[in-house]
Amino acid sequence: MLHLTPVPAFQDNYIWVLSARSPALNCPVVAVDPGCAASLSQWLEDQGCQLHAILITHHHADHTGGVASLQAQWQCPVYGPDNSPFSGITQPLHQGDLIYLLETQFQIQAVPGHTLDHISYYSAEADLLLCGDTLFMAGCGRLFEGTAQQMLAAMDYFAQLPDQTRVACTHEYTLSNLAFAQAVEPENPEIQQTLKRCQALRAEGHPTLPSSIGLEKKINPFMRTREAAVRHAVALHAGREVEKADAILAQLREWKNAF
């Protein structure tokens, strides 16, 4: 199973570093969404690791800002969506493509919603999902370019992955997301337990991530749009019944935006 290291960047980003073993001198690594070259370069220098490849999930600058200088230094391939406005991708990827890195297969899935170019990388053998700003612990990304219907399709894709799949998203939004999830489902014990655990982790300066698909299906309102408790909460908030799952997701997203 691939080793995961979250490298903090900016205020709440994580640059995920993948390695075949615990990072060590001359160990080849793959970096995901390196928005800040300085943060990753310092980590690489401290660990003595070699940057083997870069994976991009979408074009936003806090995910791509460090790519140019890192690629120039390491001469490594940059994988990313074929329809991205970001010009630094050297290995464009399409829906359904398979890539092999660190002797591990990843499947590419188009998951527009947050942006139109957003993709995810899933490895069954590594029990790992790299989902950028689409799925967060107890949340989902804002709909900057796509639609609620597209985001619902992404949530449904994630939900059918094995429960043990590790979810490596790229922002530490967990506590605010769980506070919102608790407002939606105040009687959900899984949310209450997860919030306590994550508050303790953050108090000690530890990441709350990665999450897992199994946990997200229990606590994430954006993956629970067909659950009666979530539908009821949305109806109360909206002041009317909302029937379709994508409309429920849209209402949840608007509610969260103002939360």
N, C-alpha and C positions, 0 to 999 in steps of 0.2 A: 504493500500500500504506500502511495506517495506521502512524503512528509510535507506538512503545510507550515509555513511561517508567515505570520502577519507583520509586515513592516509598516509602522504608522507613518502617515504623511498628512500635511496640512492639519486641519482641525480634527477631522473625524474619518479620513480615508484610511483604508488598508491596501497596501500593495502586497498581494499574495505571492509568496515565493514557493515554488514547487521543487522538490528534490527527491531523488530515489532513496535517500537516507538522511539522517540528521546532518545538517550542513557542516562541512568540514573543508579543510584546505584543498583547493583545486576541484571541489565538487561542482559538477555542472548543474545549473538551476534554470528554471523558467519563471519569468516574472509576469504577473497579470495586472494590466492597467496601471503602468507606472506613470502617474501624473506628475510626480516630483522626482527628477533625476537625482538630486542631491541626497534625498532620503535613501533611495535604493543604492546609490554609489557608496555611501558611507557603510551601509550594511554589507555590501559585497566586499569592501575593503576590510572591514572588521572580521568577517568570516573567512576571507580568502577564497571565496567561491567565484566561479566563472559563469557569466551570463550566456546561456545557450540559445534562448529564444524569448520573444515577447509575445504575449497574447493580449489582444484588445477586444473588449466587448462592445464598445460604442464610442462615438466621436467626441464626447465632452472633454474639455480641456483638463479637468482634474483626473482624467483617466489616460490622457495621451500626451500631456505637456512635457513629459520627460523622455519621450520616445526618441526624438531626433538626436539628442546628445548621447543617449545610451547606445543607440544603433551605430552611431559614428564611432564610438569608442570600441564596441565589442564586435561590430560587423556581423550581427546576428539577424536572423529572419524575424520579421514582424508579421504575425498572423492577425487577421481581422476581417470584418464584414466586407464583402465585395461591393456593396452599395453605400459605403461610408463616405461622407464628405472629408474625412481625415485622409490626408495625402501620404502619410508615412507608412502605409501598409505595403509590404513587399510580397506577402502570400495571401491573396484575397480568398475568402472562404464563402461557400454557398450552403444553403439549407441541405442537410443530409450528408455533407462532406465528412470524411474521416481523416484525422491527422494522428501521427504517432510521434510522441515526444517522451523522452526519458523511458523508452521502451513501454510506453503506455498509450492505449488508443483513446482518443476523444472523438465524440460525435458532435457535430455542429447543428444547432437548432436556432432558427430565426424566431426571436421573441420580441417583435416590435411592441411599442406601447409607450415606454419612457422616451425612446427615440425610435425613428423608423429603421435605423441600421442596426439595432441591438441584436446580438446573438449570445447564446450560451454555449459552454463547453461541458459535455458530460462524459465521464468515464465510468463504465460499469465495473471494470476490474479494480479501480481505485476507490469506488464508492464516493465519487466526488462530482459536485456541480459547481461550476464557476459561472455565476449569474449576474455579475456586474450590479447594475442599479434596477434590475427587474424585480427580483424577489429579495426582500430583506427579512431579517428575523422579526416576525410579527408584523410585517408591513410589505409594501410594494413601492416602486418608484412613482414619482409624479408623472402625469400624462402630458409631457411637454410637446410631443409630436404625434403620438399615436392616439388610439381610441380605447375606451373601456372594453369594447369587444375584443380588441387585440390583446389587452392585458389579461382579460379573462382566459383567452386561449393559452396564453403563457402559463397562467396559474394552473390550468387544467393539465398542461403538459408536465409541469413540475410535480403535480399531485400523483401522477401515475408512475413516477420513478420509485424505486425501492425505498422503504422507510429509513433504512440505514444510511442513505446517501448523505454525505456531508455537504452542507450548503455554505459556500464561501462567497458571501456578498462583500461589497467594497466600502461600506460605511458603517460606522458605529452609531447607529440610530436606535439601538435596541430598547433603551429605557423609555424614550418618548413613544416608540411604537407600542410597547407593552402597556403604557399608560392609556393610550388610545384603545387598544384591544380590550383593556379592562373596562373602559367606559362603554364599549359595545356589548361585552359579555361580562357583567360584574359578578355573575354566579359561576363562572368557569374556573374550576380549581386549578387546572393546568396553567392558566394565565397567572393566577395568584402565586403558584409555586415557582414558575419561571421568573417572574418579576423579582421575587425575594432572592433567588439564586443569582440573577444578573446584577442586582443592586450590590450584593456582596462582592462579586467579581470586580465591578467598576470601582468600588470603594478601595480595593487593593491594587487598582491600576491594571487589572487584567482585561483582555478582550472578552467579550461575550460570545464571540464567534470562533469556529463555525457553528451553525445550527445543524439541524437535520430535517429531512423531508417529513419523517414521522412526527417530529415535534411541531413543525409548521402546520400540519394538518389539524393539530389540536388547538393551536393558539392564534393563528394568523387569520384575521377577519377577511382578508382578501382571498384566502383559499377556502373560506367557509361561507361563501355567498349563498349556498343552498341549504345551510343549516337554519332551522326554525328560529333559534335565538337571535341569530344575526339578522335575519329577515324582519323579525319583530322589532329589533332595535332601530333598523333603518326606517321602518314604517313610522315609528314614534318620532324619530328625528325629522323625517320629511313631512310628517303630518298627513300622510296618505299611504296607501298600499303600493308597494313596488314589486312587480311580479318577476320580471326577467333578471337572470343572474348578472348580465352585463350592466343593466340599469342599477342593480344593487351595488355592484362594484363602483360604478360612477358616483353614486350617492355617498358611499363610504369614502371615496377619494376626496370628494369635495368637503365632506365632514372633517376628514383628517387634515386637509389643507388649512382649515381655520381653527384646528384644535389647539 
